[in-house]
């Protein structure tokens, strides 16, 4: 994956691939090959990721049984994540605190 992007505005989790792709084009300008685009619902208890793998697009969903994903407040619409930050986000951990090499920079 070349880049992972996080959309700050919530997405209706009933959205299918076409609706998510339309949102990616609207928010990010285009769906680029080898990029992933993450969306959450309003409560941040569910997440969808749209991936353009260079051949086509696929949409995956993740739901937490308890708690919420650590999702940022509106910071201008999008954010880019590192691989370590993505792994922390998917687990429900505070990904914003991770620096280079997985070092926690803020307590």
Secondary structure, DSSP 8 states (H G I E B T S, - for coil): --EEEEE-S---TT--HHHHHHHHHHHHSS--TTEEEEEE-TTSSEEEEEEE-SS-EEEEEEE-SSS-------SSSEEEE-HHHHHHHHHT--GGGB-GGG-B---
